[in-house]
Amino acid sequence: MNALRVVPAYRHGRERLYVCRPDGSNVAWYDRETGRVNLLGEDSRDDVLQALKPFLTGPVTVGPPPVPTPAELARLTLHPDDDLAPNRPGEALLVALDRDPGHAHRLRPDPRRRALAAEQTVGQALDALEGAGWHTLHSIALPGGDRIHHLLLGPGGLFAVHALYARKSRVLVADPMVTVGRREPEPLLRRLRADADRASYALTAEVRPVLALAGPAEVTVTGRPRAVRILQDTGLADLARLGGVLKPADVEALHGMARDRNTWGRV
């Protein structure tokens, strides 16, 4: 086995090094936290250890994965470039700001930075739900330039969560219009429903839209918005109390499908 390459991946501050063949398929991964090299085939042991040699620190255990979970298997079947799981909240905005930071002394704050702050606030709240059967994927690009800010999957179903910066502002929701402070109202709820419908088509499962308001001073909702849940970032934990919709195996299967970038190319 020749030309193995090592690809790092990060999730919630935890690093793993995946050992890949030239075609992108994985043969092993090294978990630095546990000091274990997990082999998918014993015949590749020597080549894997040679590829990982510059990265190994201290004593390591080498062997097959103790008990591969469905989530681990889903990760291993994906090429690292196609895996959306490592995306950070606001990933697309972080990349855009890195490429073009904008003027340092502009008169008005860069709206991208406010949008990023909202996605990071909401993303942090959603990531806190992990460990109770819930998963969150961030910054999922859709064809045409649209984007799902956060996709939450768990026992209570699937939710396309849109983060909206509203710090210390009054928010008025009159379906489909959303007004933040003195800004012009926009038909945001119509867009959220459309994005959720596209996600439902991609995953062949119902995805419900959620508008997550980051730091509003006051929220007024006139009438009951059709099919859209309105929450503040401090109330997102309420979603974790929902249940009875998906079995654990269904959640894992949908998570494996949703984290594959190719899933979203057909919507």
N, C-alpha and C positions, 0 to 999 in steps of 0.2 A: 504494500500500500504506500503510495508516494504522494507528495504534494499536499499533505494534510495542512489545514490552516486553522488558527485559533481565533475565534470571534467572541468578544466580550458582550454580555447582555446584562442590563441592570433592571431591577424591579424593587421599588421601595427601599432603595439604598443598599440592596444586596446584590453582589456581583457573582456571576457564573461565567465560566469560560467554556464555550462549546468548541469541540474539535470536529471540523467538517471536511468532507471529501471535496474534490474540485467541483462536483455537481451541486454542492450546497447541502447535501444530506449529512446528518450528524452521525458520528460513531461513538461519541463519548462527551461527558461534560465534567468539569472540575468545579466543585463547590468549595470556595476558600473558607467559608465560615465553618463547615464541618470537616474540612481537610480530607475530602473524599473524591477520588476519581471514579466516576461511574461509567463502566464499559457496556456497550450494547452488544459486543461480541468479543470473546476471549482471544480470538485470533489477531485482533488489532492492538493488543496490549502494548507491545514493544514500540510500535509506530506512534501510538497515542502518547505514551510517556516521553518519547523523544520530542514530539511536537510541543508538549507542555513543559519540558525541562526548564526553559527560561522563566516560567511563571510559578513553579512549585516553590512553596515556602514551608520549611519544616517537614516533619513526618506526615505521610499521607496514607490513606487506606485505598486500595485498588480492588475493584470487583464490580459485579453487576449491581444495578440499582436494587436496594433492599426490597422495596415493594413499590414498583412503578404505579403511580396514580394516573387516572385518565388525564388530568391536567398536565402532568409531566410528559406523557406520551404525545399529547397534542402539541406541546412545545417542540418536541424532538422531530416531529414530522414536518415542521415548517422551516423554510429557509429563513435565516435571521433577518434578511431584508424585507420579508413578507410578514413578519410577526409584529402586530400592533401592540402587544402587551407591554413592551418597554416604554411606550409613549408616555411622556410626562404631561400633566395638565397644562393645556395651552401650548402643546408641542409646536404646532404650526406657527403660532405667534412668536414663540421663542426663536424659531429658525428665521422668521421674517425680520425680527428686530436685530438679530445677529448679522444678517446680511445688509440691512439698511437701518442703522440706529436712529436716523433722523437728526434734525438740528438740535443741538444741546440747549440753545437759548431761544427756542420758539416761544411765542407769546402764549399760546394755549397748550395744555398738556396733550401729548400724543394719544389719540383715542385707542391706539393699539395697546398701550401700556395699561389703560383702565380695563380694557377687555381682558388682558392677560391676568390682571389682579383678580378679576371676577372668576375666571376659569380656575386659577390656582386655589382660591378660597373654596369654591364649590368642589373642585377635585379632591382637595384635602379632606373635606367632610365625607365624600363618597368613599375614598380610600379607607377611611376609618371603619367602614362597614365590613371590610374583608375579614375573613376568619369565621364568619357565621353563615357560610354558604353563599355569600355574595361576591361578585367580581365586578370590577370597573375597568373599562377601556376608555382611553382619552384621545381626543383630537382625531376622529375618523374622517378622512377625506372622502367626499362623494364626487362623482363625475359632474363637471360643470362648475367646480369651484366652491360648492357648498360643503358644509362640514357639520358633523355631529360632535358637539363639545365633549359629551360624556355619554357612554352607554353603560347602564347599570343592569346587571343580570343576577337573579337570585330566586329564592323560593316564591317571592311575590310577583314574579314576572320580569319583563324587560321594559326598561325605561330609557328614552332618549332625552337627556337632560341638557337644557340650554342655559348657560350662565349669563346673567345680565348685570352689569355694574350699576349699582343704584345707591352708592354710599351717601348716607345722610340726605337722601332725596325722597320726595313723595312720589309714589308710583300709582298710576291710575290704570286699571285694566278694564276695558270695555270691548269685549270680544268683537272683532279680532285685533283691535287697536291696543297698544301699550304705550303709555306716556310716562317718561321719567323726568321729574323736575320740570324745567322750562323747555325741554327739548321737544321737537316735533313728534307727534304720535306716529307710530308705524304699525303696520298689520303683522306684528310679530307672531301672533298665535296661529295665523294661517300658515306661515312658514314652518312653524314647529310641527303642525299636523302633517304637512307635506313631507318633512324630513322623517318623521316617525313612520309614515306610510312607506317611504322608500326603504327604511330599515326593515319593516315587516316583510316587504317583498324579498329583500336580500336573504333574510334569515328564515323565511317561511314560518314565522311565528309572530304573534301580536306584540307590537312595540308601542308603548304608550308615551306621549309627550309630557315633559315636565318643564316648567319655567322656574328656574332657581334664581331668586333675587339676592344679590350680594350686598348686605349692609344697608337696606332701605330704612328711612326714618318712619315712613308710614305707607301702608298699602291699602288701597281701596279697590274693591272688585265689584263692578256693577253687573248684577246677574251672574249666572253660573256659566263659566266658559265651557264650550263644547269640547269634551274629551281631553282637556288639558288640565293638569294639576298645577296649581300655583303654590310654591313654597319659598320660604326664606332659607338662606344657607344654614341658619341655625336649626331649622326644622327638618333637614334632609334625613336625619336619623329615623324619622317616622316611617320612611320607606322600608326600613329593615324589619319593622313590625308586621309587614304584610306577608302573607304566606298562603299556602293551599293552592297555588297555581302550577308550579313546576316541581317535579321530583329532582333530587340531587343529580341523578344521571342525566336528566334533560338539561339541567343548568350547565353541567360540564360539557355536554355535546354542543350546546349553543355557544358557549364561551369559546370552544375550540374553533367553531365556524366563524364567529365574529372577529376573532383576533387575526384571521387570515386576510391580508390586504386584498387578495384576489376576490374575496366574497363581495366586496363593495364595488367592483368594477362593472357590474352588470345592472346597476340601478340608475 
